[in-house]
Amino acid sequence: MEGADAKPMLVVRPRKAGGPERSDFKVLFVYPNFQMSNLLLPAGVSILSAVLKQAGFQVRLFDTTLYRPEGKSFDEVRLDMLQLKTFRLEDREIHIKTSDMTEDFRTLLDEYQPNLVAASVLQDTYPLCRGLLAEAHARGIPVLVGGIWPTFVPQGAMKDPFVDLICRGEGEHMMVALCDRMARRRPYDDIPNLGYRGPDGELVLNPLGPTVNVDELPFSDYSIFEPDRFYRSMQGRVMRIIPVEMHRGCPYQCAFCEDPSLNVIYKGISNYHRAKRPRRLIDEIHFFVETFGAEYIYFNAETFFAMPARDFDVMAELYAKEIHLPFWLQTRPETITEDRIAKLKYMGVANINVGLEHGNEEFRARVLKRSMKNERIVSGLSILERHDIPVTVNNIMGFPDETRDLIFDTIELNRSVTSATINAYLYNPYEGTELYEVCKAKGYLPADTDEKVVDIALSEEFPYFKTILNMPQITKEELIGMQRTFVLYVKLPRSEWPKIRLAERLDEEGNRAFAELRARYLGEPAGHNEFEIAPAPAAPALPS
């Protein structure tokens, strides 16, 4: 590329002689998920795959989920801390890969010969795929990174020299336009939502374009995932669970979430928060049942009831009559009413996740921007208890300026409600959120951004469960200790609290006390193995 006015253009592999332009263009998605984590199939790359295939391009996927990590996996840590019920992957003959992930990726690159490698990343998952993207770049394959992190931190996402392009905001329109231009060897400097390196290596960010009409998108393409990835444990039972995207965005303003910032950057362009029509949702679920053998549905929405009441009534009736598979959803406690839960029971609801997050009303409203009374939270969850619906309660600890006493407010609120399982996560700030700026202003963040990212994603002690904040009123070690004993504090009698306090300590004596209390809680001998894995096949299949 020569001259200041040169248009950005990447060289792609030659097309087959006489072949259609688009049908010869190959995209390889990389999904860097925490290895062996009990997470659902992601909506992002699945929808992008459907859009690209509809436009005539080829798509394959490399997913890191089924590889055995060196240390404990995400799920094994959660089982240790009593945040998951016992489950056995071998019940569904799920195999964990023991082959070398990087070697498998190299083999796929050589076999598939993609024209573009694209990764969907979060701030804490990007380190999991940096080496893979570097492998693609070394072969002369253009590399694109998209997702929340590049949307809010484009300079950070383009810091590595092997990242050629980024996607800001939604990718459906951008990806089709980019692949079309690359296939035809045309410039792409005018494509909305695209970021690229200019003639002098500087970052150039194109303006954001309008959002997509979610009702007009093709159904998610989960065929790019390996069959074993469809299974997830739900309250101890491993099932074939298919997610269906209900909404994009969220109308609420939680300070720790990126959704409010998405509403801001799209202001004046489009409304970012959108919901699919009920009929569209039901048609999509029919497709997932018929095509992928769905046994269980997850309604993928930040807040399930963030929809017009009329739409919920219509969807409830259609789902009960046409689908009636068990399903799972998440919502806020103040959205729960007797009428709504009665309709969910009619539909066949099997589990509900509720974001409690914090137990102190004043702190929750002032710091988290979640204004609701504890009385309303308790009354909402009591409705679920009366209807015999298992509840998973989500909590976060380690917010800026949070103290031990404030964490115990969260523990006390959890003790006042009935829950089947409890999630207790440590807060880590993500750029693009209001609370990140608070942490930055208070000087609680590590000085080096790279250190921060690695600290979140790759810590060896309690991996994926480690805070990065350096706060004067509470140490990282104390937060980790309180996290691993959180469920014990909630579920065991107060008479056990002195021993639980001992079990917070991350030393030999604390570990021994934790093992004894954990076994007592489970009614099992100390050291019982809850997480069983079928042996990996001799030659693991590559993603198809």
N, C-alpha and C positions, 0 to 999 in steps of 0.2 A: 504494500500500500504506500503510495507516494503522494506528497503534497497535502496541504492542510485541508483541501476540499475533497479529498478522496472519500468515497463512500465505504462504510464498513462491510466487508464481505469475507467469509471464511471459505476456504477450499474444502470441498467434500469429496468423498470417494466417487469415481466415475460411475455413471449409470450403465446398466447393461445395454448393449447396442440394440436399438429398436424398441426397448421396453418403455412402458408408461412412466413418466417422471416420478409421480408420487409413489407408485407401487414398488419402486426400487429403493426408496429412501427409508433407512432403518433407524429407529430411535431405541436406545437402551436406557430404561429408567433404573435408577439405583434408589432403593429404599433402605436407609441406614437406621434400622430399629435396634433397640437394645436386645442383645442376644438372649433367646429363650425367655422372652417376656410374654406375659399373658394378655397381650394387646390385640385389639381387633384389627381386621383388615382396614387399611386407610382409605378414606374417600378420595383424597387428592389425586394420587397417581392413577387410581382406578378410573376416575372420570376422565382424566387427561388421555389415558389409553383409549377409552371409548371414543372420545372426540377425534383423536388422530386416526384411529382405524376407520371411523366413519368417513374421514376425509381422504382415505386411500393409502395411508402410510403404514409401514410395518412397525410393530412394537414388541419388545420383550422386556423382562424385568430381572434385576438381581436384587434379592431381598436377604438381609443379614440375619433375620429373626431366628432361623432354625439352626444356627451354628452354636456349638458349645463354647461359652466363654472360658477364659483361663481361670477366673475366680468364680464366685457365686453368681448365679443369674439373678435377674430382676425378681423373678417369681420365687426363687429359693430364699432370697432375703425377706420378701414379704411373708412367706410361710414361716420363716424363723421368728418374725415379729408378730405372728398371729393375725395378719391382715388378709390372709386367704384361708379358705377351708381346704382340707386335704383333698387332693385329686391325683389321679394316676393317668399319665399320658398313654401308658401302654394299653389302657382300656379301649382306645381307638386306634391302636397300632401306629402312633405318631413316632416318627424317628427323628432324633436330633443328629445333626451332622458333626462329624469329628474330623472331616477333611480340612485342609488349609483354605480359608476363605479367599485370601488374595490369589492363590494359585487357581482356584475355581473361577475367579473373576477374569484372570488372564486367559484361561482356556475359553471362556465365553466370548471375550473380545476377539480372540483369534478365529473362533468358529463363526460368530455372528457378523463380524465386520460392520459395526454400526457406523452411521454417518453423524450421529449426535448422541452424547451421553448426558442425561439430565437427572439430577438428584433433587429430591424434595427433602428439605432439612429444617430442623429446629436448631436453636443456638447450642443445645447440648447434645444433639445427634450428629452434627457436622463432623466432629473429630472421628466418628466411627467410619466415615467414608472418605476422608482426606486422601489416604493412601490409594484407594481404588480410583478416585478421580485423577490422581497423579499418573496412575498407570495408563488411563485412557489418553490423557494429554500427551504422554510420552510417545504414543503411537500416532500422534497427529490428529486425534479425534477431538473435535470441539466439545467443550464441557460447559454445561449450563447448570446453575444452581437456583432453585426456587423455594418458596415457602415463606413462613412468617419472618424468619431471620433476615433473608435478603430484602424483604419488603421494608423492614425498619432499619436495618444496618447494612445498606448496600456496600459501603466502603469496607466493612469487615468481611463480607462475603467475597469481595473481589481482591482481598489482600493476598491470597495465594496466587502465584503466577499461572497455575494450571487451570484456574477458573476463567473462562473466556467471556461468559455471558451470565446475566442474572435475570430472573423474572420478579417483578414487583407487583404485588396484588394478585389478582386472578390470572390463571394461565391458559384458559381454554382458547380464547381468541388469539392470544400471542403465540402459542405453540404451533397452531395450524399455519398462521402467517409466516412464522420463522422457518418452519420446515419446508413450506412451499418456496420461499425465497431461496433457501439454501439448495434445495433440489434443482431449482432453475438457475442457480448461480447469479442471483440478483441481490442488490443491496437491501439492507433491512433497517436503515437508519430512521425510518419513519414509523416503525411498528410500536404501537402503544404498549406500555408495561415492560419494555425491554431495556436492559442496561448492558453496556458493552465498553470495551476499551477503545478510546479514540486514537487518532493518528500518532499522538505523542504518549500513548499509554495511559492517558487520564480517563477517569470513569465518566461515561456519558449516560445520563438517565433520560429516557424518553418519558413523556407525560403519561399519566394513567388514562386508560380508556374507560368506557362505560362498563358496568358489571354485566354478567350474562343473565339471561332469563333462565332461571333454574328449571322451569317447567319444560323448556325446549331442549334441554340437554339429553343426550342418549343415556341409557341406563349404564350404571357403573360396570366396568369390565373387570370382574374379579378372576377371569380366566388366566390372567397373567401370573397369578399366584400359584404356588405349588399346592396340591391337594391337602397336605398336612397343615397348611396355614389357615384353613377354614375353621379349625377347632379351637375352642377356648373353654376354660373352666368357668362354670356359673354355679356358685354356691356348692362347689365340690363335684359337680357333674360335668364331664367334658362333652361338649355339644358342638354341632356344626352351626355356628352363629354367623349370620350375615347382617352387616350394618346397612341401613338405608338413610341417606342424607335427607333430613327434613327441612332444615333451615340453613342459611348462611348468615353468620353474624349473630349478634345478641343485642337486645334493646337496653340491657342493664349496663351499669358503669363501674363494675368492680375494678379497683385500682391495681390489682395484681394481674389482670387479664389484658390480652392484646386487642380483644374485640372493640372496646371503646375507641382505641386509636385507629382501627380500621374504619370505623364510622367517621372519624375526623378526616383522614386522608382522602376519603371518597366524597366528602361533603362538597356539594356543588357539581359533582359529576353524576353520581347515582346514589340511591339508597342502598347501603351495603347489607342491611338486615332484610332478608327475603325468605319467604316460606313457599314450599311447593303446595299446589292444590291437592285436596284430598284424593281426587280420582287419579291424579298422576302418581301419588304415593302408592296407592293400592295396586295400580298396574305394574309399578316397578317391583313391588313385593311379589306379585304373581310371577314375574320374570325370574326373580331370584330363587323362588321355590322350584320352578320348572327347570331352570338352567343349572343351578348350583346345589340343589337339594337342601335348601335351608330348613333347619329344624327349629330354629329360634331366631328371633329378629331383635336387632338393636336399633332403636330410633335415635339416629345420630343428630342431636341438637344440644346446644349448650343448656337451654332451658326448654323442656318439652312443651310447657304450656304458654310459651311466647308465641301464641297464634290466636287469631280471632276465635271467639267461642263457637261461632257457627261452623267454622272449619273443623274444629275438634268434634263437634256433634256429628257432622257428616262422616268424618273419618272413622269415628267409633262405630257407627252403624255399618259402614262398608267393611271394616276390618272384622267385626264380629260375624258378619254373614259370609264373607268371601275368603277370609284367611284363617283367623282364630288360632294361629300358632302362638306359643308362649313368647313373650317379649320383655325387653328390659329398656328402661329409659332413665334419664336424669333430669331433675328439676330443682327449683328452689323451694324451701319450706313454706314460704308465704303464698305460693301458688296452689297449695294443696287444699282442696275443699271436699266435703262429703259427696257432693254431686259428681265432681270430676273423678274421684276415686271409685265411686260406684260404676261409672261408665268404663273406667279402665278394667275393673273386674269383669264386666260384661264382655270386654274385648279379649280377656285372657292374660292380663298382666301377670308376670311371674316374679319380677324383682324391680325395685326402684332405688336409684342412687340419689341421695339428697346432700346438697352442699351446705353443711353446717358451717364449716371453715373456722369459726372462732366463737368462743363462749362468752366474751365480755361485750355487752351491748355498746358501751361507749367507744371502746377500741375498734370494734367491728365497723361502726358507723364512721368514725373519724378517719381511721387509717385505711380500711378496706373499701369504704364507700358502699357498705351493705347495711342499710338502715332497716332493721327489723327487731322486734322484741323477742327475748327468749321465750316468753309465754306463747308467742305465735309459733315459734319453732317447735316447742313441746306439743302444742295442740295439733299442729300439722302432722307430726310423726305419730301422735296417738291415733289419728284417723287411720293411718296405714296399719297400725297394730290391731285396731278393731276389725279391719278388713282382712287380717291375716296375710299381709303382703310383706315378704322379707325385704328388709331395708339395709342398704350399705350407706354408712354415714362417712362423708369426706371431711377431713380436718387438715389444717395447715398450721404449723408452728414455726417460730423463728423469724417472724416479721420484724422489720426495723423497730427497735426500741421495745420489743416484747420482753417481758420478764418471766421468771419462773412462776410467779403468782398469776400472771395473765394466762399462762399455759394451763395452770390448774383450773382456771375459770372454764376453759374448753373441756378439760377432763370432767369437771362437775356437770356441765351441760350434757355431755355424752352419758353420764351416769343417770340422768333424769329421763332418758328416752330408751326405747327398745330398739336394738339393732341386731341384724344377723351377722354382719361383718363391719369392721371399722378400718378406714384408711387414715393414716396419719403421716402426712408428708412434711418434709422440711422445705421452707420457703427459699427459693432462689430467684433473684430478679432477672427479668428478661427485658432487653432494650426495646423500647417502643411502648412500655407501660408507664403509667403514672408513678407507680411505686418504685420503679427503677430510678427515676429522677430523685425521689426522696432519699434512697440509699446512696446515690451519687453525691447529693448535696451534703449528707451527713458524714461522708468519708468512710462508709462501711464497705465499699467495694475494694477488691484487690487492685493494685496499681496496674497490673498487666492484664489486658483482655484475654490473651491466649491462655494465661494461667487460669483465669476464671473459667473459660470454656472447658479446659481439660479437667479442672477440679470438679466440675459438675458431673461430667460424663464418665470419667475414667478412674475415679478414686477406688482404691483397693479395699479399704475398710468400709463395709456397708456401701457397695457401689450403687450409684444412682440415688443414694439417700444421704447426701452430705451437703451441708450448707456452705456457702462461700463468703458469707458476711462476717466481718470482723467487728463485733459489737462489744462495748465495754461492760454491759450489764449481764451478759450471759456468754459462755464459751461455746465453741463448736462441739467440743466433747460432751458438754452437758446437754446440748440439744440432741445429739445422736443418742445419748443414753436415755433421754426422756422419750425419744421417738420409739426406741425398741421396747420400752416398758409401757407405752401409752395404753395399749389394750389391757394390760394387767391392771393398771390403775383404774380403768373404767369398769372392768368386769369382776375383779376380785374384791372381797370385803375390805373395809378400811383397816381392819386389824392387820392386814398383810402389808400395808403401806410402808412400814419401816424396812421390811425386807425388800420390797420393790425398790425403795430408794437405794439400797445396797446394790441391787441388780442393775441400776443405771450405770454403775462404774464399769469402764471398759478395761478391766484388768482381770486377772485370774479369779479373784474372789467374786467380783461382780458377775463374771461370766458363769461361774458355778451357781450363784444365787439365781440368775436369770434362767438357767437350764432347769433348775428345780421347780421354780414357780411356773414356768411354761409347761412342764410335764404335768404338774398338779392341775393347772387350768384345763389341759387337754384330757386329763385322766389317763395318761399313758406313761410308760417308763421313760426316764430321761434319755435323750439320744435317739428316740424313735424317728425313723426316716419316713416323712410324709410324701415325699416327692419322688416318684419312680419313673424312670425313663427307659423306653425300649432301646435295645442296642441299635446303633446306627448300621445301615446296610454297608456292605463292603465297598461299593462304588456309588456314592450319593449322586443322584440325578441333578443336573444343572437346571436352573429356572427355565421354564418354557413359556 
